[in-house]
Amino acid sequence: MTSAKLGDVLDKIIDCEHKTAPETVGEVYAYSVGTPHLKEGRILYSQAKPISQETYLQWTKRGEPEAGDLILAREAPVGQVGLVGNVRVALGQRTVLLKVNKKLCVPRYLHYKLISPRMQQLMQVWSEGSTVAHLNVKDIPKLDIGNLPPLSEQRRVAEILGSLDDKIEANNALIESLEQLADTEFLRLLKLHEGSIEDAKYGDLAVFGGGTPSTKKPEYWEGGVINWVTPTDVTGLSNHALFESSRKITDAGLEACSSVLHPAGSILMTSRASIGFFAVNEVPAATNQGFIVVEPENADVRWWVYHHMKRDVGLFLQLSNGATFMELSRGMFKSLPLKLYRGKTALKDIHAQIISLAAENRELVETRDLLIRKLIK
């Protein structure tokens, strides 16, 4: 084994264009992958921004990403890494492309090396910034990646860990297909029962907002175990199942803010700035003020309303306003029409499969991360 710097095993480091790629409204040629699309060592292609061929060519003039390249987030947050697959991508803001010298290092092994706890901690140490931590491009080649085993050992480790990631990706593909199936089933039922569905308003359901306890009072945060969801928790999901929030509050914190503790199965929709992202909490949770939360009366109604809200996102966006950031007010939301069907549908069973697969993926990620700690030094 030999110790190496990151730059020793790279052919090239390519910085991103420091501007946002325009999203295409026409034919999708490629995807712009930014920091929000890198999570748990994976690229969330389904959330990446679709771009045109013209934009792709402009954004990749410094070098085209290829399968086996790595995309590294330099900021917000530092250190997220994704391995480029057989999907045409361009760099989003605050990322760099790492082109691996395959004679020296197996790209997938380096991917796991970079998401290992030691490298994640090292990148945090190297990060700097008065307001937002960021990793300078010039410092990336200097990162000490530690011992580098022979290529044969790298391949063995990459295959072991890769088998888990391959299963995660297969589950994600199945989840996406099931979500599309549920969308189609909802539209079929909406048309089938058009004459008998109840005309209602969203306000006929239990609708809530959220709130934030004072960050100046440690007793609201320190030692907290209550899930407190922010939009970042939701926009980073690869599916709607929310098992845990990144931040927790105490009982005192919950009492001090305007959010209630929502039971599992509530529909959480972001309603401020990034409008129309959804989660359904699998554990009781409170939210900050960036949400509209609906608590349906049962599972059949839950998934009907969930799909109805997804269908209405375009309307929500049209009716949003605000001087500082766009927001859909709770009052406006409650006034909007809702075609409410209370009968049993296949939606509940379809989403039960999605939640089961999402839970399996959560366990696979935990297993993979445990093996990374054991296999990569």
C-alpha positions as CSV (number, residue, x, y, z in Angstrom):
1,M,0.0,0.0,0.0
2,T,1.1,3.5,-0.7
3,S,-0.1,6.9,0.7
4,A,-1.3,9.4,-1.9
5,K,-2.7,12.8,-2.4
6,L,-6.0,13.1,-4.4
7,G,-4.2,14.9,-7.2
8,D,-1.8,11.9,-7.6
9,V,-4.6,9.7,-9.0
10,L,-6.4,12.3,-11.1
11,D,-5.9,13.1,-14.8
12,K,-7.8,16.4,-14.4
13,I,-9.9,18.5,-12.2
14,I,-12.6,20.6,-14.0
15,D,-14.4,23.5,-12.3
16,C,-18.0,24.2,-13.0
17,E,-19.4,27.2,-14.7
18,H,-20.2,29.7,-12.0
19,K,-23.7,30.3,-13.0
20,T,-27.0,28.4,-13.2
21,A,-27.7,26.4,-16.3
22,P,-31.0,27.3,-17.9
23,E,-33.6,24.6,-17.7
24,T,-34.9,23.4,-21.0
25,V,-38.6,23.4,-21.9
26,G,-38.0,21.5,-25.0
27,E,-36.2,18.2,-25.7
28,V,-34.0,17.0,-22.8
29,Y,-30.5,16.4,-24.0
30,A,-28.6,16.2,-20.7
31,Y,-28.9,17.0,-17.0
32,S,-27.2,19.7,-14.9
33,V,-26.0,18.1,-11.6
34,G,-25.5,20.5,-8.7
35,T,-25.0,20.1,-5.0
36,P,-28.7,19.4,-4.3
37,H,-28.6,16.4,-6.6
38,L,-25.7,14.7,-4.7
39,K,-26.8,12.7,-1.7
40,E,-25.6,9.7,0.2
41,G,-22.9,9.0,-2.4
42,R,-25.4,9.0,-5.3
43,I,-26.4,11.3,-8.1
44,L,-30.2,11.9,-8.0
45,Y,-30.7,12.1,-11.7
46,S,-34.5,12.3,-11.2
47,Q,-34.1,15.6,-9.5
48,A,-31.3,17.1,-11.7
49,K,-32.2,20.0,-14.0
50,P,-32.9,19.0,-17.7
51,I,-30.9,21.0,-20.2
52,S,-30.7,21.4,-23.9
53,Q,-27.9,20.3,-26.2
54,E,-26.8,23.9,-26.7
55,T,-26.6,24.5,-22.9
56,Y,-24.8,21.1,-22.5
57,L,-22.1,22.1,-25.0
58,Q,-21.6,25.5,-23.4
59,W,-21.4,24.0,-19.8
60,T,-19.0,21.3,-20.8
61,K,-16.5,23.3,-22.9
62,R,-13.9,22.7,-20.3
63,G,-14.4,19.0,-20.5
64,E,-17.2,16.5,-20.9
65,P,-18.2,14.3,-17.9
66,E,-17.9,10.6,-18.7
67,A,-18.9,7.4,-17.0
68,G,-16.4,6.8,-14.2
69,D,-15.8,10.5,-13.5
70,L,-16.7,11.8,-10.0
71,I,-18.7,15.0,-9.2
72,L,-17.6,16.6,-6.0
73,A,-19.6,19.3,-4.1
74,R,-17.3,22.1,-2.9
75,E,-20.1,23.9,-1.0
76,A,-23.6,23.5,0.5
77,P,-22.7,21.0,1.7
78,V,-19.0,20.3,1.2
79,G,-18.0,16.7,0.3
80,Q,-21.0,15.1,-1.3
81,V,-19.8,12.9,-4.1
82,G,-21.4,11.1,-7.0
83,L,-20.1,8.7,-9.6
84,V,-21.1,9.5,-13.1
85,G,-22.9,6.7,-14.9
86,N,-24.2,6.3,-18.4
87,V,-26.2,9.5,-18.3
88,R,-25.2,12.7,-20.1
89,V,-24.5,15.3,-17.4
90,A,-23.0,18.8,-17.0
91,L,-21.7,20.4,-13.8
92,G,-24.1,22.5,-11.8
93,Q,-22.9,25.3,-9.5
94,R,-20.4,24.7,-6.7
95,T,-19.2,21.4,-8.0
96,V,-16.0,20.1,-9.7
97,L,-15.4,17.1,-12.0
98,L,-12.7,14.6,-11.0
99,K,-11.3,12.6,-13.9
100,V,-9.6,9.5,-12.5
101,N,-6.4,8.0,-13.8
102,K,-7.6,4.4,-14.2
103,K,-4.1,3.0,-14.3
104,L,-3.6,4.1,-10.7
105,C,-7.1,4.0,-9.2
106,V,-10.4,2.3,-9.7
107,P,-13.0,5.2,-10.0
108,R,-15.6,3.4,-7.9
109,Y,-13.1,2.7,-5.2
110,L,-12.1,6.3,-5.1
111,H,-15.8,7.2,-4.9
112,Y,-16.1,5.1,-1.8
113,K,-12.8,6.5,-0.4
114,L,-14.1,10.0,-0.8
115,I,-17.4,9.3,1.1
116,S,-15.6,7.5,3.9
117,P,-15.8,9.2,7.3
118,R,-12.1,10.0,7.3
119,M,-12.2,11.9,3.9
120,Q,-15.5,13.6,4.8
121,Q,-13.9,14.9,8.0
122,L,-10.8,16.0,6.2
123,M,-12.7,17.9,3.6
124,Q,-14.6,19.7,6.3
125,V,-11.3,20.7,7.9
126,W,-10.0,22.0,4.6
127,S,-13.2,24.0,4.0
128,E,-13.3,27.7,4.8
129,G,-15.6,30.6,4.5
130,S,-16.9,33.4,6.6
131,T,-20.6,32.5,6.1
132,V,-20.6,29.3,4.1
133,A,-18.0,26.6,4.3
134,H,-16.4,25.8,0.9
135,L,-13.6,23.8,-0.5
136,N,-11.2,25.7,-2.8
137,V,-10.4,24.1,-6.1
138,K,-6.7,24.6,-5.6
139,D,-6.8,22.6,-2.4
140,I,-8.6,19.5,-3.8
141,P,-5.4,17.9,-5.2
142,K,-3.7,18.3,-1.9
143,L,-6.2,16.2,0.0
144,D,-4.5,13.2,1.6
145,I,-6.4,10.1,0.5
146,G,-4.2,7.8,2.6
147,N,-3.2,4.3,1.7
148,L,-4.0,3.1,-1.8
149,P,-4.0,-0.7,-2.2
150,P,-3.2,-2.5,-5.5
151,L,-5.8,-2.2,-8.3
152,S,-6.9,-5.8,-7.7
153,E,-7.7,-5.0,-4.1
154,Q,-9.5,-1.8,-5.1
155,R,-11.6,-3.7,-7.6
156,R,-12.6,-6.3,-4.9
157,V,-13.7,-3.7,-2.4
158,A,-15.5,-1.7,-5.1
159,E,-17.4,-4.8,-6.2
160,I,-18.5,-5.6,-2.6
161,L,-19.7,-2.1,-1.9
162,G,-21.0,-1.6,-5.5
163,S,-23.3,-4.6,-5.2
164,L,-25.2,-2.7,-2.4
165,D,-25.3,0.5,-4.5
166,D,-26.5,-1.5,-7.5
167,K,-29.4,-2.9,-5.4
168,I,-30.2,0.6,-4.2
169,E,-30.3,1.9,-7.8
170,A,-32.5,-1.0,-8.8
171,N,-34.9,-0.2,-6.0
172,N,-34.9,3.5,-6.9
173,A,-35.8,2.6,-10.5
174,L,-38.7,0.4,-9.2
175,I,-39.8,3.2,-6.9
176,E,-39.9,5.6,-9.8
177,S,-42.0,3.1,-11.9
178,L,-44.4,2.6,-9.0
179,E,-44.8,6.3,-8.5
180,Q,-45.6,6.7,-12.2
181,L,-48.1,3.8,-12.0
182,A,-49.8,5.5,-9.0
183,D,-50.0,8.8,-10.9
184,T,-51.6,7.0,-13.8
185,E,-54.0,5.2,-11.5
186,F,-55.1,8.4,-9.8
187,L,-55.9,10.1,-13.2
188,R,-57.8,7.0,-14.3
189,L,-59.9,7.0,-11.1
190,L,-60.4,10.7,-11.3
191,K,-61.9,10.3,-14.8
192,L,-63.8,7.1,-13.9
193,H,-65.6,8.6,-10.9
194,E,-65.9,12.1,-12.3
195,G,-69.6,12.3,-11.7
196,S,-69.7,11.0,-8.2
197,I,-66.6,12.5,-6.6
198,E,-67.2,15.0,-3.8
199,D,-66.6,18.7,-4.7
200,A,-64.6,20.0,-1.7
201,K,-61.8,22.4,-0.9
202,Y,-58.4,21.7,0.6
203,G,-59.6,23.6,3.7
204,D,-62.1,20.8,4.4
205,L,-59.1,18.7,5.4
206,A,-56.9,19.3,8.5
207,V,-54.3,21.8,7.2
208,F,-51.4,23.1,9.2
209,G,-48.4,25.4,8.9
210,G,-45.1,25.2,10.8
211,G,-42.7,27.2,12.9
212,T,-39.2,27.6,14.2
213,P,-38.2,27.7,17.9
214,S,-35.8,30.4,18.9
215,T,-32.3,29.3,17.9
216,K,-30.9,31.5,20.7
217,K,-32.3,29.1,23.3
218,P,-30.3,25.9,23.7
219,E,-33.0,24.2,25.7
220,Y,-35.1,24.1,22.5
221,W,-32.5,22.2,20.6
222,E,-29.8,20.5,22.7
223,G,-30.7,16.8,23.3
224,G,-33.8,17.1,21.2
225,V,-35.3,13.9,19.8
226,I,-38.4,15.3,18.0
227,N,-38.0,15.3,14.2
228,W,-38.2,18.9,12.9
229,V,-38.4,19.0,9.2
230,T,-37.0,21.8,7.0
231,P,-37.4,22.0,3.2
232,T,-33.9,20.8,2.7
233,D,-34.9,17.5,4.2
234,V,-37.6,17.1,1.6
235,T,-35.9,18.5,-1.5
236,G,-33.1,16.0,-1.0
237,L,-35.3,13.0,-0.9
238,S,-35.2,10.5,-3.8
239,N,-38.8,9.4,-3.0
240,H,-41.6,10.7,-0.7
241,A,-40.8,8.5,2.4
242,L,-39.3,10.6,5.2
243,F,-37.8,8.6,8.0
244,E,-35.9,11.2,9.9
245,S,-35.1,14.9,9.8
246,S,-31.6,16.4,9.9
247,R,-32.4,18.5,13.0
248,K,-34.2,17.7,16.2
249,I,-36.0,19.8,18.8
250,T,-36.9,19.2,22.4
251,D,-40.4,19.1,23.9
252,A,-39.9,22.7,25.0
253,G,-38.9,23.6,21.5
254,L,-42.1,22.1,20.1
255,E,-44.2,24.0,22.7
256,A,-42.4,27.2,21.8
257,C,-43.0,27.1,18.1
258,S,-46.2,27.3,16.0
259,S,-45.8,23.8,14.6
260,V,-47.7,20.8,16.0
261,L,-46.3,17.2,16.0
262,H,-47.8,15.6,12.9
263,P,-48.6,11.9,13.0
264,A,-46.9,9.5,10.6
265,G,-48.7,9.6,7.3
266,S,-49.1,13.3,7.0
267,I,-48.5,15.0,3.7
268,L,-45.7,17.6,3.9
269,M,-45.5,20.0,1.0
270,T,-42.9,22.8,0.7
271,S,-44.7,26.1,0.3
272,R,-42.0,28.7,0.4
273,A,-39.2,29.5,-2.1
274,S,-39.0,25.8,-3.4
275,I,-42.7,25.1,-3.8
276,G,-44.3,21.8,-4.5
277,F,-41.8,19.2,-3.1
278,F,-43.5,16.4,-1.1
279,A,-42.8,14.0,1.7
280,V,-44.9,11.7,3.7
281,N,-43.5,11.3,7.2
282,E,-43.0,7.7,8.4
283,V,-42.4,9.0,12.0
284,P,-44.1,11.8,13.9
285,A,-42.6,15.1,12.9
286,A,-42.9,18.9,13.3
287,T,-42.0,21.3,10.5
288,N,-40.7,24.8,10.1
289,Q,-42.7,27.6,8.4
290,G,-41.8,26.5,4.9
291,F,-44.5,23.9,4.7
292,I,-48.2,23.3,4.2
293,V,-49.1,20.0,6.0
294,V,-52.2,18.0,5.4
295,E,-53.3,15.3,7.8
296,P,-55.8,13.0,5.9
297,E,-58.3,11.0,7.8
298,N,-57.1,7.6,6.6
299,A,-54.6,5.9,4.2
300,D,-57.0,5.8,1.2
301,V,-57.7,9.5,1.5
302,R,-54.0,10.2,2.1
303,W,-52.8,8.9,-1.2
304,W,-55.7,10.4,-3.1
305,V,-55.0,13.8,-1.7
306,Y,-51.2,13.4,-2.2
307,H,-51.7,12.8,-5.9
308,H,-54.3,15.5,-6.2
309,M,-51.8,17.9,-4.6
310,K,-49.0,16.7,-7.0
311,R,-51.3,17.4,-9.9
312,D,-52.1,20.9,-8.7
313,V,-48.4,22.0,-8.2
314,G,-48.7,24.1,-11.4
315,L,-51.7,25.9,-9.9
316,F,-49.9,26.4,-6.6
317,L,-47.0,28.0,-8.4
318,Q,-49.3,30.4,-10.3
319,L,-51.0,31.5,-7.1
320,S,-47.8,32.0,-5.1
321,N,-46.4,35.5,-4.5
322,G,-43.9,37.4,-2.3
323,A,-41.5,40.3,-2.4
324,T,-38.5,38.3,-0.9
325,F,-39.4,34.8,-2.0
326,M,-42.3,33.1,-3.6
327,E,-44.8,31.6,-1.1
328,L,-48.1,29.8,-1.3
329,S,-50.2,31.0,1.6
330,R,-52.1,28.6,3.7
331,G,-55.2,30.6,3.3
332,M,-54.9,30.5,-0.5
333,F,-54.3,26.7,-0.4
334,K,-57.3,26.1,1.8
335,S,-59.6,28.0,-0.6
336,L,-58.6,25.9,-3.6
337,P,-61.0,23.2,-5.0
338,L,-60.4,19.5,-4.3
339,K,-62.1,16.6,-6.0
340,L,-62.3,14.3,-3.0
341,Y,-62.8,10.5,-3.3
342,R,-63.1,8.6,-0.1
343,G,-63.4,5.1,-1.5
344,K,-60.7,2.4,-1.4
345,T,-58.2,2.4,-4.3
346,A,-55.1,0.6,-5.3
347,L,-53.0,3.7,-4.4
348,K,-52.5,2.6,-0.8
349,D,-51.1,-0.7,-1.9
350,I,-48.8,0.8,-4.5
351,H,-47.4,3.3,-2.0
352,A,-46.9,0.5,0.6
353,Q,-44.5,-1.1,-1.9
354,I,-42.7,2.3,-2.4
355,I,-42.3,2.7,1.4
356,S,-41.1,-0.9,1.8
357,L,-38.4,-0.3,-0.9
358,A,-37.4,3.0,0.6
359,A,-37.0,1.4,4.0
360,E,-34.9,-1.3,2.4
361,N,-32.7,1.3,0.8
362,R,-32.2,3.0,4.1
363,E,-30.9,-0.3,5.5
364,L,-28.7,-0.9,2.5
365,V,-27.1,2.6,2.9
366,E,-26.4,1.9,6.5
367,T,-24.8,-1.5,5.6
368,R,-22.7,0.1,2.9
369,D,-21.5,2.9,5.1
370,L,-20.6,0.3,7.8
371,L,-18.6,-1.7,5.3
372,I,-16.9,1.4,4.0
373,R,-15.6,2.0,7.6
374,K,-14.3,-1.5,7.7
375,L,-12.9,-1.9,4.2
376,I,-11.5,1.5,3.4
377,K,-8.8,3.1,5.5
